[in-house]
Amino acid sequence: MNREARFLVYLIENYKQQKGLNGRAVAALFKQHKVYDFVIEMYDLLHVEGPRANEYIIDEYLERAGITPPKRVLTGEASYL
């Protein structure tokens, strides 16, 4: 698995926890709205940011695409980070 793929797994895990979704729902959202492509393109920026910043950047990307991002349910940082 290359570094981008590992990072995508990390993002999915964090995003699902922050939004209270399951992995399948996040994967479908990311695939349908080309978040995967965006993350690969922006890897150099995103991989140095923390989970909250990445969540914000992904939500901003979705909003610019006309999609309302899921609401945040986790108020703190992910417990395993």
N, C-alpha and C positions, 0 to 999 in steps of 0.2 A: 504494500500500500504506500503510495507516495505521500508527500507532506500535505498536499492540498486535500487529498482524500481523508487523511487523518484529521485535518482541521475541519472539514465538513462534518465529520462524525461528532467532533467536539462542539461545533455550533448547533447541530441538531439537538444534542443532549442538553445543552444550556437553554436553548430557545424553548424546548418542550417543557422544561422545568419552570422557566420564568413565565410561560403562558398557560401552564396547566393543561397541556395537550399531550397526546401520546406520540410516539415516534412516527407512526404511520401518517398521522395528520400533518405533522411538520414536514415530512418527506413529500407528501402530496402537494402541500402549499408551496414548498421550495421548487418542486419540479414544474408545477403549473405556471408559476410566475417567474421562472428562470432565475431564481435566487442562486442556484448552484453556479450558473454561468457568471453571475455578478460576483460571487465570492471568489471564484477562481481568478477572475480578472482583477479583483481588488485584494488578492491574497497578501501582498506585501504591506498593505496598510492594515488590514483587518487582523492579521495574526499577532500584531504587537498590542492590540487593544484588549481591554478586559471584557468580561461577559456582558456587563451592562451597556458598554459602548457599542459592542457588536449588535446587541439587541436593538438599540436605538438606530444604528446604521441600517440594519435590515428593515426595520419598521419604516424608516424614512424612504428607503428604496421602494417598498411596497406602496406607500402613500403616493409617491411620484408616479407609480404605474397605475394609480387610480384604485388601489385595493386598500380596504380598511384592515389594518393589522389586528391580530387577536389582542384582547385586553391582557394586561399584565396581572398575574395572580401572586407571584412571588415578590415580596417586598424587600428582601435582602439579597445578598449574593447566594449563588448556588452553594449548598452545604459541602459538596465534595471538591470545591475549587480551592 
